[in-house]
Amino acid sequence: MDLSFLRDPVGHAERGENPTVLLKMRCGFAVIGVMQFLPGYCLLLASPRADRLESLTRDTRAAFLDDMGLLGEAVAQVCAPHRVNYSIYGNTDPYLHAHVVPRYAWEAPERLSRPIWTYPTELWTNPAHIYDEEKHGGLAKRIATALKQIASL
């Protein structure tokens, strides 16, 4: 997969050029994560572009957070994880996005109780975990279908 869209994933999604888009939602784009070592890892990219959660109006902020929860519900329905974790950071990428992370009982206990960012760099950079349509496309389609049904979009 050509990862050049990651330089501007929101802009690429808005132009229909982001290959990871699952669904356009009220306040952004649901996308499947590029790294799939935890199957079903997704993100919600704010659109129109926002730089932080607190820059949104209260109504838009509530809708963004609701969209995040709907995406998590779809991931939970399709992937049957032990739990779904949600996180929003602002220290690396200059655009608002939320991480929706399925957590599985098969994860090592010392990993399961910690954020996914504590997983070794080797997992985050291993080409075997990069989203591949042949390998992960069915999962992406099932999440998108569940999300459409849940969100009634």
Protein Blocks (a to p, Z undefined) as FASTA:
>chain_A
ZZklmmmmmlmmmnopafkbfbdcfkbccdddfblkbghiacdddddddfbfklpcfklm
mmmmmmmmmmmmmmmmmnopabdcddddfklbgcdcdddddddfkbcfklmmpcfklpcf
klmmmmklgccfklmmmmmmmmmmmmmmmnoZZ
